[in-house]
Amino acid sequence: MRIGVMLRTMDERQGIGIYTQNLMDEMLSQDRENEYVLWYRSEEFLGRYERYDHVKEKVVRGGNKILWDQVLIPLEARREKVDLIFHTKFTVPLFTGRRTVMSIHGASWFVHPELYGKLDVAYIRMVMPLYCRKAAAIVSNSELTTNDYVRILNVPPEKITTAHLGTSENFRMIGDEGVLVRARTRYGLPGKFILSVVKYDPRKNFENLIAAFRILRKTAPAKLVVIGIGCEKYREEYRLDADGTSDDVTFLGWVDNADLPAIYNLAHCLFFPSVYEEFGIPTCEAMACGCPPVVSKTGALPELADGAGIIVDPFNPEEMAEALKKMYTDDSMRSEYAARSLERAREFTWKKCAEKTLQVIHSL
């Protein structure tokens, strides 16, 4: 079989970009029987898989996302004579005779439309049912997402397969003290701190996150470190300088993935109270590093942190503050959850994700 893969998400630095890169690394390593044609939008990743003789890489330039997905890729599929088209993010070409498979990463437009612009919601509600009908099979990132698509979009259950995302092997316990010291020095990290990996986005629930931290710091000398694209905007938006909260909060902005494992290792716990996380890679990354999570009871986070962290109401700052205080001040509790986290993290690997995805593709 000749498989064409749409990889316009390879250059995204978070979330789906991380998923796409790790999934393709594993899929191409595991599957040497089929031929692959990889389509990029830019030259950044061209040559990434040149060591494989069953892989052909091409740059397809021009047009916006819709034109690229719906016009340029079908033309390329015909030119390359592929049997199947796989896209790692939400869409498939509607006007192609090839079988198509897509990955889906949540249904928050339908569950929490208030978090998006009205035009975005209207557009997704119009086109997503079309993509779901067109796709021969769908790969979902969590049981939550699978159930949402079955319930809300009436997708036949047999059409969707859940393939949990994973973490790369870099996310692990680090025994080299020098690595940890260099990371602490480079980023100016406190001796003991709570870590939040939240980009600037209303879905990340920073309003209640910082409200919980403000309550916590009244009774415990806590420090908070925030990582994520644009996160420094929160400082002014939530007036952290007004009451001195900013003295205990460090915003690092974007941090390269190579440095994240050391920061997770140094963190006392992860605080990730998103409104509706369809998967939540930071939870798995933290657990793999022995960093126990405090996460929302909404979305897929309870599915991931099952038994390995404290589950809280993301709209109740007092409840979140109490959970953080327990994790921050009770060393025996923290140690127990850290051990559980390491065990739970073994369930989420890119190897398993690729195996499930390949099973779907091979079934067609």
PyMOL commands that set and color helices and strands:
alter all, ss='L'
color gray80, all
select helices_A, chain A and resi 16-30+65-80+108-111+113-115+118-134+143-152+157-159+177-187+202-204+206-216+233-237+245-248+260-266+281-288+301-305+317-329+331-345+350-363
alter helices_A, ss='H'
color red, helices_A
select strands_A, chain A and resi 2-6+35-40+55-59+84-87+99-104+137-140+160-162+194-197+224-227+249-253+269-272+293-296+310-312
alter strands_A, ss='S'
color yellow, strands_A
deselect
rebuild
show_as cartoon
